Amino acid sequence: MNGAESLIRTAIAAGVEVCFANPGTTEMPLVAALDSADGLRPILGLFEGVCTGAADGYGRMAEKPALTLLHLGPGFANGIANLHNARRARSPIVNLIGDHATWHAGADAPLTSDIISLATPVSGWIRSVRNSASLADATANAIAAAGRAPGQITTLIIPSDCQWDPAQSHAAPIEPPAPPAVSSDAVKRAAESIRKGDRVALFLGGTALRARGLKAAARIAAKSGCHLICETFPARLERGAGTPTVDRLPYFPEQAIEMLKPFDSIVVAGAKKPVAFFGYRDFPSQLIPEGIDAAILAEPTDDVPAALEALADEIGAPVSAATPAKISRPERPVGNLNAMTAGAAIAAVMPEGAIVMDEAATTGLPFLAASVAAPPHTYLSLTGGAIGQGLPCATGAAVACPTRRVIAFQADGSAMYTLQALWTQARESLNVTTVLCNNRSYRILQFELARAGVTEPGRKARSLTSLSNPDIDWTSLARGMGVAGVRVETAEALTRELERSLATPGPTLIEMIL
């Protein structure tokens, strides 16, 4: 057994099932080692950002880490944007990065780089192994650290000689530590904030937005009448009939402040206090207005569902709270395609158990209102703001949940960053329906220009927010990647093609001309 084989067998013993890979020369022993044991599925991504984004989507849905296999510092750097998003989502990921042989590092070969400095901003745990004998133990520790609730990114740097040199055996799995329980004082402070406020909001994030956390939040709302609000970009939110209604905090700061202004007190569970996405003139960074009592019940790394249950018990909430269970879909839209009809079309036909990855930007907003009572589904969003997450994240979610249909609700500009994910979807026969919003622009930037007071942008400014001249032909791009592609120009056609895609195994791309 060599070091690479000890790593693979350690990962399998720890329950890791998937490796999203874009390897190079320094990772060839690891590539070969994948054939030495059954149980670890390698999935090729044609760009490192696809691998890291897919690992994010997989981690959110499987609730356990996947591996990424990346080539030296430059390969890792290509994947950093989606690792930034994954860090914000607190997804469990183990990055394996090949490096030059230990005895070759001093030669300053062309691909030599400071991998640790690249990995530090997006990693909660980093280690560079120095010999093959330590590789198995390092792998076990990396997996355990990634699995520490709610999840984090770990990075293991592996010189090529540590992969090919002999090793004794694989390492036993290490059980990740349980998340810390919140103090009774925190629960009592939160309960006091609820009791003394006439108008109270419960601001939720992270694991509070999964089934157990939402059940406890519904109990609290039933007793206190508090309003449930979630992060603007939740990593994972369970929605639809049978789940409590949770309003999403608006993106623009003036709208967020307006939403929060009426409350006397806000209890925060599983999230940080909300801040503006960007700094705007005349608006504060902190979105909770001054004078509102803000009590922290649980940090994102705490046992948030248990904290919510303890708070429900503290205020004497009922053991369970009824939530509207009747499925109510919007009528099938007709006429022109726009944000309203696109959201309604998806909500009208989406199946129970669907996973919706929303990177539709400006077009995606009406979907949330349209789908509030749709069949139960899971909603994923762009957690860190680095665009190009949607297609890879949908890919990873489909790997984690092969029996569920994934709908990638996707803006055209963002999709161009990582369109190679379509190829991986085709190769792996993944059940992903991509609804591509083609408005031939970076529409959000056009909004931001207007908000900055530029109501009549000049030729140069217009050129940097337009995706025309030439127009991007998405159906041709999809077919070139092996994915069936169709173009629609009416709401009726979109609904019809959605039904066709959702009933057909494998990936499809539907290009909406807006």
C-alpha positions as CSV (number, residue, x, y, z in Angstrom):
1,M,0.0,0.0,0.0
2,N,1.3,3.5,-0.8
3,G,0.3,6.8,0.7
4,A,-2.4,7.5,-1.9
5,E,-4.1,4.2,-1.3
6,S,-4.0,4.7,2.5
7,L,-5.8,8.1,1.9
8,I,-8.5,6.6,-0.3
9,R,-9.2,3.7,2.1
10,T,-9.3,6.1,5.0
11,A,-11.8,8.3,3.2
12,I,-14.0,5.2,2.4
13,A,-13.8,4.0,6.0
14,A,-15.0,7.5,7.2
15,G,-18.1,7.3,4.9
16,V,-16.9,9.6,2.2
17,E,-18.5,8.5,-1.1
18,V,-17.7,11.2,-3.8
19,C,-14.6,13.0,-5.1
20,F,-15.1,15.9,-7.5
21,A,-11.9,16.0,-9.4
22,N,-9.8,18.0,-11.8
23,P,-6.4,16.4,-11.3
24,G,-3.0,17.0,-12.8
25,T,0.5,15.4,-12.8
26,T,1.1,15.7,-9.1
27,E,-2.2,13.9,-8.3
28,M,-1.6,10.8,-10.5
29,P,-0.9,8.4,-7.6
30,L,-4.3,9.4,-6.1
31,V,-6.0,8.9,-9.5
32,A,-4.5,5.5,-9.7
33,A,-5.4,4.7,-6.1
34,L,-9.1,5.2,-6.8
35,D,-9.0,1.8,-8.5
36,S,-7.6,0.2,-5.4
37,A,-10.8,0.1,-3.4
38,D,-14.5,0.2,-4.1
39,G,-16.8,2.8,-2.5
40,L,-15.5,6.2,-3.6
41,R,-17.1,7.6,-6.8
42,P,-14.8,10.0,-8.8
43,I,-16.6,12.7,-10.8
44,L,-14.7,14.8,-13.3
45,G,-15.2,18.5,-13.6
46,L,-13.8,20.4,-16.5
47,F,-13.0,23.4,-14.4
48,E,-12.0,23.5,-10.7
49,G,-14.8,25.9,-9.9
50,V,-17.2,23.2,-11.0
51,C,-15.6,20.7,-8.6
52,T,-15.7,23.1,-5.6
53,G,-19.2,24.3,-6.3
54,A,-20.4,20.7,-6.8
55,A,-18.8,19.7,-3.5
56,D,-20.8,22.6,-1.9
57,G,-24.1,21.5,-3.3
58,Y,-23.4,17.9,-2.3
59,G,-22.4,18.9,1.3
60,R,-25.5,21.0,1.7
61,M,-27.8,18.1,0.8
62,A,-25.9,15.1,1.9
63,E,-24.8,16.8,5.2
64,K,-21.5,15.1,5.0
65,P,-18.2,16.0,3.2
66,A,-17.2,15.2,-0.4
67,L,-13.6,15.4,-1.5
68,T,-12.3,17.7,-4.2
69,L,-9.1,16.7,-6.0
70,L,-7.2,19.8,-7.3
71,H,-3.9,20.4,-9.0
72,L,-1.4,22.5,-7.1
73,G,-1.9,26.2,-6.2
74,P,-3.2,27.4,-9.6
75,G,-5.8,24.6,-9.8
76,F,-7.0,25.4,-6.3
77,A,-7.1,29.1,-7.1
78,N,-9.5,28.4,-9.9
79,G,-11.9,26.9,-7.4
80,I,-11.6,29.5,-4.7
81,A,-14.7,31.6,-5.6
82,N,-17.0,28.7,-5.0
83,L,-15.1,27.7,-1.9
84,H,-15.8,31.3,-0.7
85,N,-19.5,30.6,-1.3
86,A,-19.2,27.2,0.4
87,R,-17.5,28.8,3.5
88,R,-20.5,31.1,3.8
89,A,-22.8,28.2,3.5
90,R,-20.8,26.3,6.1
91,S,-20.6,23.3,3.8
92,P,-18.5,20.3,4.7
93,I,-15.7,19.9,2.1
94,V,-12.3,18.2,2.1
95,N,-9.9,19.6,-0.5
96,L,-7.1,17.4,-1.6
97,I,-4.4,19.4,-3.3
98,G,-1.4,17.8,-4.9
99,D,2.0,19.5,-4.5
100,H,5.5,19.0,-5.9
101,A,7.6,16.3,-4.3
102,T,9.1,17.4,-1.1
103,W,12.6,17.2,-2.5
104,H,11.5,19.2,-5.6
105,A,9.9,22.1,-3.8
106,G,13.1,24.1,-3.6
107,A,13.7,24.0,-7.3
108,D,11.0,26.7,-7.8
109,A,9.4,24.9,-10.7
110,P,6.9,26.9,-12.8
111,L,3.8,25.7,-10.9
112,T,5.3,26.2,-7.5
113,S,3.1,28.5,-5.3
114,D,2.3,29.3,-1.7
115,I,-0.7,27.0,-1.4
116,I,-1.3,27.7,2.3
117,S,-1.7,31.4,1.7
118,L,-4.2,30.7,-1.0
119,A,-6.2,28.2,1.1
120,T,-6.2,30.1,4.4
121,P,-9.1,32.5,3.6
122,V,-11.5,29.8,2.7
123,S,-10.4,26.9,5.0
124,G,-11.2,26.3,8.6
125,W,-8.4,23.6,8.9
126,I,-5.2,23.2,6.8
127,R,-2.4,20.7,6.9
128,S,0.5,19.9,4.6
129,V,1.8,16.4,5.0
130,R,5.5,15.7,4.9
131,N,5.7,11.9,4.6
132,S,3.5,9.0,3.4
133,A,3.3,7.5,6.9
134,S,1.3,10.4,8.2
135,L,-1.1,10.8,5.3
136,A,-3.8,8.4,6.5
137,D,-4.0,10.1,10.0
138,A,-4.0,13.5,8.4
139,T,-6.9,12.4,6.1
140,A,-9.0,11.1,9.0
141,N,-8.5,14.4,10.8
142,A,-9.4,16.4,7.8
143,I,-12.6,14.5,7.3
144,A,-13.5,14.8,11.0
145,A,-12.8,18.6,10.9
146,A,-14.9,19.1,7.8
147,G,-17.8,17.2,9.4
148,R,-17.7,19.3,12.6
149,A,-21.3,20.7,12.7
150,P,-22.6,22.6,10.8
151,G,-19.6,22.0,8.5
152,Q,-16.5,23.7,7.3
153,I,-13.8,23.5,4.6
154,T,-10.6,21.6,5.2
155,T,-7.6,21.5,3.0
156,L,-5.0,18.8,2.9
157,I,-1.8,19.5,0.8
158,I,-0.1,16.3,-0.4
159,P,3.3,16.3,-2.0
160,S,3.5,13.7,-4.8
161,D,6.2,11.6,-3.1
162,C,3.9,11.3,0.0
163,Q,1.4,9.8,-2.4
164,W,3.6,7.2,-4.0
165,D,5.9,6.2,-1.1
166,P,4.9,3.2,1.0
167,A,2.4,3.4,3.8
168,Q,1.4,0.9,6.5
169,S,-2.4,1.1,6.5
170,H,-5.5,3.3,6.4
171,A,-6.6,5.2,9.5
172,A,-9.8,4.6,11.5
173,P,-12.6,7.2,11.3
174,I,-12.7,10.0,13.8
175,E,-16.1,11.1,15.2
176,P,-16.6,14.8,14.7
177,P,-17.5,16.6,18.0
178,A,-21.1,17.5,18.6
179,P,-22.1,21.2,18.2
180,P,-22.0,23.1,21.5
181,A,-25.3,23.6,23.4
182,V,-26.3,27.1,24.1
183,S,-26.4,28.3,27.7
184,S,-29.6,28.5,29.7
185,D,-28.8,32.2,30.1
186,A,-29.0,32.7,26.3
187,V,-32.3,30.9,26.2
188,K,-33.7,33.0,29.1
189,R,-32.5,36.3,27.5
190,A,-34.2,35.3,24.2
191,A,-37.4,34.4,26.1
192,E,-37.4,37.7,27.9
193,S,-37.0,39.6,24.6
194,I,-40.0,37.8,23.3
195,R,-42.1,38.4,26.4
196,K,-41.4,42.1,26.6
197,G,-41.9,43.0,23.0
198,D,-45.2,43.7,21.4
199,R,-43.8,43.1,17.9
200,V,-41.1,40.4,17.8
201,A,-39.1,38.8,14.9
202,L,-37.2,35.6,15.0
203,F,-34.3,35.9,12.5
204,L,-33.2,32.5,11.3
205,G,-30.2,31.1,9.4
206,G,-28.1,28.0,9.0
207,T,-29.5,24.8,10.5
208,A,-32.5,26.7,11.9
209,L,-33.9,26.6,8.4
210,R,-34.0,22.8,8.2
211,A,-36.9,20.6,9.2
212,R,-36.2,20.3,12.9
213,G,-35.3,24.0,13.4
214,L,-38.4,25.2,11.5
215,K,-40.7,22.9,13.6
216,A,-39.3,24.5,16.7
217,A,-39.6,28.0,15.2
218,A,-43.3,27.3,14.3
219,R,-43.9,26.4,18.0
220,I,-42.4,29.7,19.1
221,A,-44.5,31.7,16.6
222,A,-47.7,29.9,17.6
223,K,-47.1,30.9,21.2
224,S,-45.8,34.4,20.8
225,G,-47.1,35.6,17.4
226,C,-43.5,36.4,16.4
227,H,-42.6,37.0,12.7
228,L,-40.3,34.5,11.1
229,I,-37.5,36.0,8.8
230,C,-34.5,34.3,7.3
231,E,-31.2,35.3,5.9
232,T,-31.2,36.9,2.4
233,F,-29.2,34.1,1.0
234,P,-29.8,30.9,3.0
235,A,-27.6,27.9,2.4
236,R,-30.6,25.6,2.6
237,L,-34.2,26.3,3.4
238,E,-37.1,23.8,3.6
239,R,-40.2,25.3,2.1
240,G,-43.7,24.6,0.8
241,A,-46.9,23.2,2.1
242,G,-46.5,21.8,5.7
243,T,-43.6,24.2,6.6
244,P,-44.0,27.5,8.4
245,T,-43.9,30.6,6.2
246,V,-40.5,32.4,6.5
247,D,-40.0,35.7,4.9
248,R,-36.6,36.3,3.3
249,L,-34.8,39.5,4.3
250,P,-34.6,41.8,1.2
251,Y,-31.3,42.2,-0.6
252,F,-31.3,46.0,-0.9
253,P,-30.6,47.7,2.5
254,E,-33.4,50.3,2.4
255,Q,-35.9,47.4,2.0
256,A,-34.3,45.3,4.7
257,I,-34.3,48.2,7.2
258,E,-37.9,48.9,6.3
259,M,-38.9,45.3,7.0
260,L,-37.1,45.2,10.4
261,K,-38.1,48.7,11.6
262,P,-41.5,47.8,13.0
263,F,-40.2,45.3,15.5
264,D,-39.5,46.0,19.2
265,S,-37.1,43.0,19.5
266,I,-35.4,40.5,17.3
267,V,-34.1,37.1,18.4
268,V,-31.3,35.8,16.2
269,A,-30.8,32.0,15.8
270,G,-28.3,30.3,13.5
271,A,-27.3,33.5,11.8
272,K,-25.2,36.6,12.3
273,K,-26.9,39.9,12.8
274,P,-27.8,41.0,9.2
275,V,-25.5,43.5,7.4
276,A,-25.8,45.2,4.0
277,F,-24.3,43.3,1.1
278,F,-22.4,46.4,0.1
279,G,-21.7,49.8,1.6
280,Y,-24.0,52.4,0.2
281,R,-23.9,56.1,0.9
282,D,-26.4,57.2,3.5
283,F,-27.1,53.6,4.7
284,P,-25.6,51.9,7.7
285,S,-23.7,48.5,7.5
286,Q,-25.9,47.1,10.3
287,L,-29.5,46.4,9.1
288,I,-31.2,46.1,12.5
289,P,-32.2,49.7,13.3
290,E,-30.9,51.3,16.4
291,G,-33.1,51.0,19.4
292,I,-34.3,47.5,18.6
293,D,-33.4,44.9,21.2
294,A,-31.4,42.2,19.4
295,A,-30.9,39.0,21.4
296,I,-28.5,36.3,20.2
297,L,-30.0,32.9,21.0
298,A,-27.6,30.7,19.0
299,E,-24.5,31.3,16.8
300,P,-24.3,29.4,13.5
301,T,-21.9,26.9,15.0
302,D,-24.1,26.1,18.0
303,D,-26.7,23.4,18.2
304,V,-29.3,25.7,16.8
305,P,-32.3,23.3,16.5
306,A,-31.9,22.3,20.2
307,A,-31.6,26.0,21.1
308,L,-34.9,26.8,19.4
309,E,-36.6,23.8,21.1
310,A,-35.3,25.0,24.5
311,L,-36.7,28.5,23.7
312,A,-40.0,27.0,22.8
313,D,-40.2,25.1,26.0
314,E,-39.1,28.2,28.0
315,I,-42.0,30.3,26.8
316,G,-44.5,27.5,27.2
317,A,-45.1,26.9,23.5
318,P,-47.3,24.0,22.4
319,V,-45.6,20.6,21.7
320,S,-46.4,21.0,18.0
321,A,-47.8,23.8,15.9
322,A,-50.1,23.4,13.0
323,T,-48.8,24.7,9.7
324,P,-50.9,25.0,6.5
325,A,-50.5,21.6,4.8
326,K,-52.7,22.1,1.7
327,I,-50.7,22.3,-1.5
328,S,-51.7,25.4,-3.5
329,R,-50.0,26.1,-6.8
330,P,-50.3,29.3,-8.8
331,E,-52.3,29.0,-12.0
332,R,-50.3,28.2,-15.1
333,P,-49.1,31.5,-16.5
334,V,-49.8,32.7,-20.0
335,G,-48.4,35.4,-22.2
336,N,-45.0,37.0,-22.1
337,L,-42.0,35.6,-20.3
338,N,-40.9,37.8,-17.4
339,A,-39.8,37.3,-13.8
340,M,-43.4,36.9,-12.6
341,T,-44.5,34.3,-15.2
342,A,-41.2,32.4,-14.9
343,G,-41.5,32.0,-11.1
344,A,-45.2,31.0,-11.5
345,A,-44.4,28.4,-14.1
346,I,-41.8,26.7,-12.0
347,A,-44.1,26.7,-8.9
348,A,-47.0,25.4,-11.0
349,V,-45.3,22.2,-12.1
350,M,-42.4,21.5,-9.7
351,P,-42.7,18.0,-8.1
352,E,-42.7,17.2,-4.4
353,G,-39.2,16.9,-3.1
354,A,-37.6,19.2,-5.7
355,I,-34.4,21.0,-5.0
356,V,-34.3,24.5,-6.4
357,M,-30.9,26.1,-6.7
358,D,-31.6,29.8,-7.2
359,E,-28.9,31.9,-9.0
360,A,-31.5,33.7,-11.2
361,A,-30.6,37.1,-9.7
362,T,-33.2,39.7,-10.7
363,T,-35.4,37.2,-12.4
364,G,-35.6,34.9,-9.4
365,L,-37.4,37.1,-6.8
366,P,-41.1,36.3,-7.6
367,F,-40.5,32.6,-7.4
368,L,-40.4,32.6,-3.6
369,A,-43.9,34.2,-3.3
370,A,-45.3,31.9,-6.0
371,S,-44.0,28.7,-4.4
372,V,-44.8,29.4,-0.7
373,A,-47.5,26.7,-0.7
374,A,-46.1,24.5,-3.5
375,P,-45.3,20.9,-2.7
376,P,-42.5,20.6,-0.1
377,H,-39.1,21.4,-1.6
378,T,-35.6,22.5,-0.7
379,Y,-34.3,26.0,-1.7
380,L,-30.6,26.7,-2.1
381,S,-29.2,30.1,-2.8
382,L,-26.0,32.1,-3.6
383,T,-24.6,32.3,-0.1
384,G,-21.3,34.2,-0.7
385,G,-22.2,36.4,-3.7
386,A,-19.5,35.0,-5.9
387,I,-21.4,34.3,-9.1
388,G,-21.0,31.0,-11.0
389,Q,-22.2,28.9,-8.1
390,G,-25.6,27.9,-9.5
391,L,-24.8,25.2,-12.1
392,P,-22.1,23.4,-10.0
393,C,-24.1,23.6,-6.8
394,A,-27.1,22.0,-8.6
395,T,-24.8,19.4,-10.0
396,G,-23.6,18.4,-6.5
397,A,-27.1,18.4,-5.1
398,A,-28.2,16.0,-7.8
399,V,-25.3,13.7,-7.0
400,A,-26.3,13.8,-3.3
401,C,-30.0,13.2,-4.0
402,P,-30.3,11.1,-7.2
403,T,-34.0,10.4,-6.7
404,R,-35.0,14.1,-6.4
405,R,-35.3,16.5,-9.3
406,V,-33.0,19.5,-9.2
407,I,-34.1,22.8,-10.8
408,A,-31.3,25.2,-11.5
409,F,-32.9,28.6,-11.8
410,Q,-30.1,30.4,-13.5
411,A,-29.1,33.8,-14.7
412,D,-27.2,33.9,-18.0
413,G,-24.3,36.0,-17.0
414,S,-23.6,33.9,-13.9
415,A,-24.0,30.7,-15.9
416,M,-21.1,31.6,-18.2
417,Y,-18.7,31.4,-15.3
418,T,-19.1,27.6,-14.9
419,L,-21.1,26.3,-17.9
420,Q,-18.8,23.3,-17.9
421,A,-21.0,21.9,-15.2
422,L,-23.5,21.0,-17.9
423,W,-20.9,18.5,-19.3
424,T,-20.6,16.8,-15.9
425,Q,-24.4,16.6,-15.6
426,A,-24.6,14.9,-19.0
427,R,-21.7,12.5,-18.3
428,E,-23.2,11.5,-14.9
429,S,-26.8,11.4,-16.2
430,L,-27.9,13.8,-13.4
431,N,-31.6,14.8,-13.0
432,V,-31.1,18.6,-13.4
433,T,-33.4,20.9,-15.2
434,T,-31.7,24.2,-15.9
435,V,-34.1,27.2,-16.4
436,L,-31.8,29.7,-18.0
437,C,-32.9,33.3,-17.8
438,N,-31.5,35.0,-21.0
439,N,-32.0,38.7,-20.7
440,R,-28.6,39.3,-22.4
441,S,-27.4,41.5,-19.6
442,Y,-25.9,41.8,-16.2
443,R,-29.3,43.2,-15.1
444,I,-28.3,43.6,-11.4
445,L,-25.4,45.8,-12.5
446,Q,-27.8,47.9,-14.5
447,F,-29.9,48.3,-11.4
448,E,-26.8,49.2,-9.3
449,L,-25.8,51.9,-11.9
450,A,-29.3,53.4,-11.6
451,R,-29.1,53.3,-7.8
452,A,-25.8,55.1,-8.0
453,G,-27.5,57.9,-9.9
454,V,-26.4,56.9,-13.4
455,T,-29.8,56.9,-15.1
456,E,-28.3,57.4,-18.6
457,P,-25.1,55.3,-18.8
458,G,-22.7,56.1,-21.6
459,R,-21.5,53.7,-24.3
460,K,-18.6,52.3,-22.3
461,A,-20.7,51.7,-19.2
462,R,-23.5,50.1,-21.3
463,S,-21.0,47.8,-22.9
464,L,-19.9,46.4,-19.5
465,T,-23.4,45.4,-18.4
466,S,-24.6,44.0,-21.8
467,L,-24.3,40.4,-22.9
468,S,-25.2,41.0,-26.5
469,N,-23.2,41.6,-29.7
470,P,-22.9,38.7,-30.1
471,D,-25.8,37.1,-28.4
472,I,-25.0,33.9,-26.5
473,D,-26.8,30.8,-28.0
474,W,-27.5,28.8,-24.9
475,T,-29.3,25.9,-26.6
476,S,-26.2,25.4,-28.8
477,L,-23.9,25.6,-25.8
478,A,-26.0,23.0,-23.9
479,R,-26.1,20.6,-26.9
480,G,-22.3,21.0,-27.2
481,M,-22.0,19.8,-23.6
482,G,-24.3,16.8,-24.2
483,V,-27.4,18.3,-22.6
484,A,-30.7,18.6,-24.4
485,G,-31.5,22.3,-25.0
486,V,-34.7,24.1,-26.0
487,R,-35.6,27.8,-26.3
488,V,-38.9,29.2,-25.2
489,E,-40.4,32.6,-25.6
490,T,-43.8,32.4,-23.9
491,A,-45.0,31.3,-20.5
492,E,-47.1,28.5,-22.0
493,A,-44.0,27.1,-23.8
494,L,-42.0,27.3,-20.6
495,T,-44.6,25.4,-18.6
496,R,-44.9,22.8,-21.3
497,E,-41.1,22.2,-21.6
498,L,-40.7,22.2,-17.8
499,E,-43.3,19.3,-17.6
500,R,-41.4,17.5,-20.3
501,S,-38.1,17.9,-18.6
502,L,-39.3,17.0,-15.1
503,A,-40.7,13.8,-16.4
504,T,-37.5,12.8,-18.3
505,P,-34.4,11.3,-16.6
506,G,-31.2,13.2,-17.1
507,P,-30.3,16.9,-17.6
508,T,-32.1,19.5,-19.7
509,L,-31.6,23.2,-20.3
510,I,-34.5,25.4,-21.1
511,E,-33.5,28.8,-22.4
512,M,-36.0,31.6,-21.6
513,I,-35.8,34.6,-23.8
514,L,-36.8,37.5,-21.6
